[in-house]
Each structure stands twice: as structure tokens, then as C-alpha cells.
Amino acid sequence: MNKDKLLRAYPTRRIQPVDGMTVTAAVWEEAHDYHRLRQRFHALLQHGPGIITGLEVIASDPPDATVYILPGIAMDPEGETIVLTEAITYDLGKGQGTLCLRLSHGESAPQAVKGRDEYNLFYIQSEFGVEARAPSAPGQPGAGVELARIRRQSRDAPVQNAADRDHPGVNEIDLRFRHEIGVTPPAQALIGVGYLGGAPSARYGRGVTALAQAIRRSGFCQVWVDDGIPLTTQLEPYTLIYLVGLGPFQLSVDEMKRLYTFVQEGGTLLLESSRRETLTGEPPAAAAFKELLESLGFSVTALPDDHRLLTTPYFFAAPPAGFDPHEPVAIQIGEGVLVSNGDYGELWGGGRRGGTPTRAEIQAAHEWGANFLAYALERRKPK
């Protein structure tokens, strides 16, 4: 609905009830239409048309000409709410070329309800329609709400889920043009900071707390920090456990079992050794961390150039400089384990070898910390 049409259709008067007035079907309809229209306009003007929640489109398995539309809610360009209470199947048939899958609103004709004839009641049922057609021209919104696009190469080509959602290919479901209007609450996370080989250090507590504050301000995640956690406590509530090696250490069997279970159940460990007292070479805790990983049966390898840790939510060509700007940062990664020699815990709180870090260096370190947390959150998602 364009702006001029929208303004002309806005209800500017309503029926004032008075004692003794005759309430006909027309009067009843007009009175309720006022409220229905106001509700539609509020939804449309406040949020706009689009997908409120759900309505994911996925391919059939094995792939064929059908796709599944999962349950969800959308609002169309007229402000009408469309609800799918259960998954439906849509058959593209022999359609080919660029097909735009759109969901539209509809209503049934008034129908009497069986068993309630004595009340002379009729109901109008909300309905929906699904259609695959050519996309609208740029800047010209089409009817209904777009759910997906498919560039179908031939009339018999099977449709598949996109291998890369950002770059869907031919015969793959393209979800890039969906307009999401639903309010998604930010994820919640809890970081536990543990110290090995030394007493808890306030520097790291301040650093991880500063990181959490920066992440909360960004709106990416509501994250909080427990500093100085013992590894003999319940570790399940934590999304990420940041272990700081202050010196050589050795864990008890119980502590190792708890860490192993934490990772196996979807938790993530971030391991860093303090570099403050080490000018060259590996700090004392590095060897202890290696032994710990071997004892737990966790293997780590160098971070691949195309790993999501470098791209989500912030893009990095390489890990940013750490506590020592002259020491190359190396990140090793395994399933649920991150090993860093950057000593970012110091930098997150404003510490840096040889001076004070710049605002840009601290910001880069905070964004890199957000990527650590994003990796941990992804692992915590139900499979």
C-alpha cells in the first residue's frame, strides 16, 4: 500500500454508542472495522510488512520440485497478519527461471458453524495463499510477503538448500531478500574466568568485564562475567570458560573431568597464558596447557583462513595484535577449544606491553573477543 493510499484509508471517525441505538449488522461491522483498521495501521506504520517469525523455506530431502515452508507469522503490505500454524509443502511444478515464493493473506466467505445454528452465527476464517512468480521490479513491492527466491535452471531441476547462504547458486533456495521485522531478543551468555598456576588477577577480571560491557553496548549479546571461578563448581551455566595460565599448573582428576564434560556438552574453552613476565618465547603456563589438552584428548590446529571465527560478527583478515604488539598472534582451534597466545585478557582492560594501547587497538580486541563469544554461542545452540 503506497503512502497516499495509506493515509486516505486511515479511519478518522468511529461510532459513538448511545442508549437505545439500533445495532444492525452494518453498524456492528463498522464499529469493529474501526478497531481492526487501527490495529492494522499501527502494525504497518510501526513495523512495516515482512516476516515476524519463522516461515523458513527448506528443500525436500532428497531434493525434488517441492519445498517446505515452516510455521511462522508475517505481515503483508496491507497490515494483515498471516499465520501458518503448521508446515506446508509447496510444489514448484514445471516452473523455471527466477521464481519468487510469496505468501499472501486471504479470508473465507462467511460460514455457519455446525452446532451453533441456533445463534445464527457466521464466521470468517483467516486463510493464506502461496505462489511462485517472477520477482517484482526494484522499488516496486509485490503482493504478499516474499519468503524465498529460486533461480531454477530447467523445468525438472531439483531444488536444494544453499550451500552458502550469502551466495546461493542456481537451483538453490535464496533467502537473501526476505524482510525480517520480528524483534529478536539478544542472546544471553555467561563467561567464567578461571586462574591456573597463580592467585586470581584483578587485571584479567577488569579486562573480561570491559569486554562484556562493550559487547552489551553493541547489542550483540547480553553477557555477564563470573571472575575467579573454581573448576570444582558446576560449569554447565557457562557459555565460555576463559582459563588464564599465570604459571605452571596441574589439575586434579575431578577438575579435568568437569572440563571434559563441559566441552562435550557444548561449552567452549578459551586458553591463554599470561605474557607479562615473559619477554621472549613461550610463557610457563603454555606447556601445562599443552599437557592438559593431551590428557583430555583434545586436539587443536592452526586457525584456518576461512574459519567463521574470523568473520562473525566482525570481519578480520587475521587476528588483531594482542598484549605484546610485536609478538605475532597465533590461534589454535579444536572442537570447543580455542588456544591463544595473544593474552587478550590484558588488552581488553587497557593493558599493553610497553605503554598504553590506542582506542583502535582496544576496540579491535573487543570485537575479536565478540567473535570468540559468537563461536561459543553457536556451539551452545541446540542441535
C-alpha positions in Angstrom: 0.0 0.0 0.0 1.5 3.3 -1.1 1.7 6.3 1.3 -1.1 8.3 -0.2 -3.5 5.3 -0.3 -2.5 4.5 3.2 -3.4 8.0 4.5 -6.7 8.1 2.7 -7.7 4.7 4.1 -6.9 5.6 7.7 -10.1 5.6 9.9 -10.8 9.1 11.2 -14.2 8.6 12.8 -15.8 6.0 15.0 -19.4 5.2 16.1 -20.4 6.8 19.4 -22.8 4.3 21.1 -25.9 5.8 22.8 -28.7 4.1 24.8 -31.5 2.9 22.5 -29.5 2.9 19.3 -30.3 0.2 16.7 -27.3 -2.2 16.3 -27.7 -3.7 12.9 -25.2 -6.0 11.2 -23.9 -2.9 9.3 -23.4 -0.9 12.4 -21.7 -3.8 14.2 -19.4 -4.3 11.2 -18.5 -0.6 11.0 -17.8 -0.4 14.7 -15.4 -3.4 14.6 -13.8 -2.3 11.4 -12.6 0.9 13.1 -10.6 -1.1 15.6 -9.4 -3.7 13.0 -8.2 -0.9 10.8 -6.5 0.9 13.6 -4.7 -2.3 14.6 -3.6 -2.9 11.0 -2.3 0.6 10.6 -0.4 0.6 13.9 1.3 -2.7 12.9 2.1 -1.5 9.4 3.3 2.0 10.3 5.3 0.8 13.3 6.9 -2.3 11.8 6.2 -2.4 8.1 5.5 -5.6 6.1 7.7 -8.6 6.4 8.4 -11.8 8.3 7.8 -11.6 12.0 9.0 -15.1 13.0 9.6 -18.5 11.4 8.4 -19.2 7.8 11.8 -20.7 6.9 11.9 -22.3 3.5 13.8 -25.6 3.2 14.3 -28.1 0.4 12.8 -31.6 0.3 15.2 -34.5 1.2 16.0 -35.9 -1.2 15.7 -32.8 -3.4 12.9 -32.6 -5.9 10.5 -29.9 -7.1 8.9 -29.3 -3.7 9.9 -27.1 -0.8 8.7 -26.9 2.8 7.5 -23.7 4.4 7.8 -24.0 8.2 5.3 -22.5 10.7 5.5 -18.7 11.3 3.9 -15.3 11.2 4.2 -12.5 8.7 2.5 -9.1 8.0 1.6 -8.2 4.4 1.7 -4.7 2.8 -1.9 -4.1 3.9 -1.1 -4.7 7.5 -2.9 -8.1 7.6 -1.3 -10.7 9.8 -0.7 -14.1 8.2 -0.2 -17.1 10.4 0.9 -20.6 9.4 0.3 -22.9 12.3 2.0 -25.9 10.7 4.5 -26.7 8.0 3.2 -26.9 4.4 4.6 -28.3 1.2 4.7 -26.2 -2.0 5.3 -27.8 -5.4 7.1 -25.6 -7.9 5.9 -28.0 -10.6 7.4 -27.1 -14.0 8.2 -23.5 -13.1 11.6 -22.3 -14.3 13.7 -19.1 -14.4 13.8 -16.8 -11.3 10.8 -17.7 -9.1 9.8 -15.6 -6.1 7.9 -17.5 -3.5 5.3 -15.2 -1.9 2.8 -15.7 1.0 -0.4 -13.7 0.8 -3.4 -13.1 3.1 -6.9 -14.2 2.4 -10.3 -14.8 4.1 -13.1 -17.3 3.5 -16.7 -16.4 2.8 -18.9 -16.2 5.9 -19.8 -19.7 7.1 -22.1 -21.0 9.7 -20.6 -23.2 12.4 -22.2 -26.6 12.8 -23.9 -27.0 16.1 -24.4 -23.2 16.6 -27.2 -22.6 14.2 -29.5 -21.5 17.0 -27.3 -18.4 17.5 -27.4 -17.5 13.8 -23.6 -17.1 13.9 -21.3 -16.9 10.9 -17.5 -17.0 10.9 -14.9 -15.7 8.5 -11.8 -17.9 8.5 -8.3 -16.4 8.0 -6.6 -18.0 5.1 -3.4 -17.7 3.1 -2.0 -18.4 -0.3 1.4 -19.3 -1.7 2.5 -18.5 -5.2 5.8 -18.7 -7.1 6.1 -15.9 -9.7 8.7 -13.6 -11.2 10.1 -11.1 -8.8 8.7 -7.5 -8.7 10.8 -4.7 -10.3 13.2 -3.0 -7.9 11.4 -0.5 -5.8 8.0 -2.0 -6.6 6.8 -4.2 -3.7 4.9 -7.2 -4.9 1.7 -8.6 -3.4 2.1 -10.6 -0.2 5.4 -11.3 1.6 8.5 -12.7 -0.1 9.7 -15.9 1.6 12.5 -17.0 -0.9 13.7 -16.9 -4.4 14.9 -19.7 -6.6 16.8 -19.5 -9.9 15.6 -22.7 -11.4 17.7 -23.8 -14.4 15.2 -26.1 -16.0 11.6 -27.3 -15.6 12.8 -30.5 -14.0 15.7 -29.3 -11.9 15.6 -30.4 -8.2 15.7 -27.6 -5.6 18.3 -27.7 -2.9 19.2 -25.7 0.2 22.0 -23.2 -0.5 25.5 -24.5 0.4 26.5 -20.8 1.1 23.6 -18.7 2.2 25.4 -15.5 1.2 26.0 -16.8 -2.3 23.2 -19.1 -3.4 23.6 -20.8 -6.7 21.2 -21.9 -9.4 18.5 -24.4 -8.2 19.3 -23.3 -4.6 16.9 -21.6 -2.2 17.8 -17.9 -1.9 16.8 -16.3 1.4 18.6 -13.0 1.0 15.6 -11.0 0.0 13.4 -11.9 3.0 12.5 -8.9 5.1 12.7 -9.8 8.7 10.7 -7.4 11.0 10.4 -9.5 14.1 12.1 -8.4 17.3 14.7 -11.0 18.2 15.9 -10.7 21.8 19.7 -10.7 22.1 21.4 -13.9 23.1 22.4 -14.3 26.7 25.8 -15.7 27.8 27.8 -16.2 30.9 31.6 -16.1 30.9 33.5 -17.8 33.7 37.1 -16.7 34.3 39.4 -19.3 35.9 43.0 -18.9 37.0 45.6 -21.6 36.9 49.1 -21.6 38.4 48.6 -18.4 40.5 46.2 -16.3 42.5 43.3 -14.6 40.7 44.4 -11.4 38.9 42.3 -8.3 39.0 43.8 -7.3 35.7 42.0 -10.1 33.9 38.8 -9.6 35.8 38.7 -6.0 34.7 39.6 -6.9 31.2 36.9 -9.5 30.7 34.3 -7.3 32.4 35.3 -4.5 30.0 34.8 -6.9 27.1 31.4 -7.9 28.4 30.4 -4.2 28.7 31.5 -3.5 25.2 29.5 -6.5 23.8 26.4 -5.4 25.7 26.6 -1.9 24.4 26.9 -3.2 20.8 23.6 -5.1 21.3 25.0 -8.3 20.0 24.6 -10.2 23.3 23.7 -9.8 26.9 26.8 -11.2 28.5 28.0 -11.3 32.1 31.1 -12.4 33.9 31.9 -14.6 36.9 35.5 -13.9 37.9 37.7 -16.4 39.6 35.5 -19.5 39.3 36.8 -22.8 40.8 36.8 -25.7 38.4 35.2 -27.8 41.0 31.9 -25.9 40.7 29.1 -26.6 38.2 30.3 -25.4 34.8 27.1 -26.0 32.8 25.8 -22.5 33.1 28.8 -21.0 31.3 28.8 -20.4 27.6 32.6 -19.7 27.6 35.2 -20.5 30.2 38.3 -18.4 29.9 41.2 -20.1 31.6 44.2 -17.8 32.3 47.5 -19.6 32.9 49.6 -17.5 35.3 52.3 -20.1 35.8 52.9 -23.9 35.7 49.9 -25.9 37.0 48.4 -29.3 37.3 44.7 -30.1 37.6 43.0 -32.7 39.7 41.2 -35.6 38.1 37.8 -34.1 39.2 38.7 -30.7 37.6 39.7 -32.4 34.3 36.5 -34.5 34.2 34.5 -31.3 34.7 36.3 -29.5 31.9 35.9 -32.6 29.6 32.2 -32.8 30.3 31.7 -29.1 29.8 33.2 -29.2 26.3 31.4 -32.4 25.4 28.1 -30.8 26.3 28.6 -27.8 24.0 30.7 -25.5 26.2 33.8 -23.7 24.9 37.2 -23.2 26.5 39.5 -20.3 25.7 43.0 -20.8 27.0 45.6 -18.0 27.3 48.9 -17.7 29.2 49.9 -14.5 30.8 52.8 -12.9 28.9 53.5 -10.1 31.3 56.7 -11.7 32.8 57.7 -13.4 29.5 59.6 -11.2 27.1 60.6 -13.9 24.6 59.5 -17.5 24.0 56.5 -19.3 25.5 55.3 -18.3 28.9 55.5 -21.0 31.7 51.8 -22.0 31.5 51.9 -22.8 27.8 53.5 -26.2 28.3 50.9 -27.0 31.1 48.1 -26.1 28.7 49.5 -28.5 26.0 49.7 -31.3 28.6 46.1 -30.6 29.7 44.8 -30.8 26.1 46.7 -34.1 25.6 45.3 -35.5 28.8 41.8 -34.6 27.8 42.2 -36.0 24.3 41.5 -32.6 22.7 43.4 -31.8 19.5 43.9 -28.3 18.1 45.3 -27.0 14.8 46.1 -23.6 13.4 43.1 -21.4 12.7 42.1 -21.8 9.0 41.9 -18.6 6.9 38.2 -19.2 6.2 37.0 -20.1 9.7 33.9 -18.3 11.0 35.9 -17.1 14.0 37.4 -14.5 11.6 34.1 -13.3 10.2 31.3 -13.5 12.8 30.1 -11.0 13.9 33.2 -8.9 12.9 35.4 -9.4 9.9 39.1 -9.9 10.4 41.7 -10.8 7.8 43.9 -12.1 10.7 43.7 -12.0 14.5 44.4 -8.5 15.8 47.5 -7.7 17.9 47.4 -8.8 21.5 49.1 -7.7 24.7 52.5 -7.6 23.1 52.1 -5.7 19.7 55.4 -7.1 18.5 54.6 -10.8 19.2 52.7 -12.4 16.2 49.4 -13.8 17.4 48.7 -17.5 16.8 45.3 -19.0 17.3 44.8 -22.8 17.5 41.3 -24.3 17.4 39.7 -27.6 18.1 36.1 -28.6 18.6 35.1 -26.4 21.6 38.7 -25.3 22.4 40.4 -22.1 21.5 44.1 -21.6 22.3 45.5 -18.1 22.0 49.0 -16.7 22.6 47.7 -13.1 22.3 47.0 -12.6 26.1 43.9 -10.5 25.1 42.6 -10.6 28.7 45.2 -7.9 29.5 44.4 -5.8 26.4 40.7 -5.9 26.9 41.2 -4.0 30.1 43.7 -1.5 28.6 47.0 -3.3 29.4 49.7 -3.4 26.7 53.4 -4.2 26.8 55.5 -1.0 26.6 52.7 1.5 27.0 49.1 2.3 26.6 47.1 0.8 23.8 45.3 3.1 21.4 41.5 3.3 21.3 41.5 1.5 17.9 43.6 -1.4 19.4 41.2 -1.8 22.3 38.2 -1.7 20.0 39.7 -4.3 17.7 40.5 -6.6 20.7 36.9 -6.2 22.0 35.5 -7.1 18.5 37.8 -10.1 18.4 36.5 -11.1 21.8 32.9 -10.8 20.5 34.0 -13.3 17.8 35.2 -15.7 20.5 31.8 -15.4 22.2 29.9 -15.9 18.9 31.8 -19.1 18.3 30.9 -20.3 21.8 27.2 -19.3 21.4 27.0 -21.2 18.1 28.2 -24.3 19.9 25.7 -23.9 22.7 22.7 -23.9 20.2 20.5 -27.0 20.4 21.4 -29.4 17.7 
